[in-house]
């Protein structure tokens, strides 16, 4: 045990250089510029030039002219659309409905299913424009359960016939049920009669 204690101080004395407190100065390496090469040569500075014009660049005057043409076409289309829309509104809804019904008569022989669908659409649009009944947004069942429909005096004499027309049109549209010739004639007659009988009097406007 004593030998061990004697050897330990001797060992520590011989290796005091490992625990020296004096700090040696640090030699810091200079930072290498990102643009310098591996040899440490300074980076070369280059002159700054202005934007390079493109050979095939479109002239500004041509772009402005093209934009002016587009704006002119857009404004022309807008005013023509408003004019046609206003002209269409000037046509009374009953005259428009009768004109549309006459225009699809030929479909009775060529495409009965399409005729049924168009007749239903014409009548629904007429009901909405003439009586302010929202038939185009409702199913047939919902429409004929509407209180406003039952309270409309002009509609009462035609309620049963219109219900039959709409149900038959729904069968043709959704079930592809082919109507008979007699049914087509009856629907055409009912639609024409309904519109003609509900044209307002001159005093009503």
Secondary structure, 3 states (H helix, E strand, C coil): CHHHHHHHHHHHHHCHHHHCCCCCCCCCCCCCCCCCCCCCCCCCCCCCCCCCCCCCCCCHHHHHHHHHHHHHHHHHHHHHHHHHHHHHHHCCHHHHHHHHHHHCCCHHHHCHHHHHHHHHHHHHHHHHHHHCCCHHHCCHHHHHCCHHHHHCHHHHHHHHHHHHHHHHHHHHHHCCCCCCHHHHHHHHHHHHHHHHHCCCCCCCC
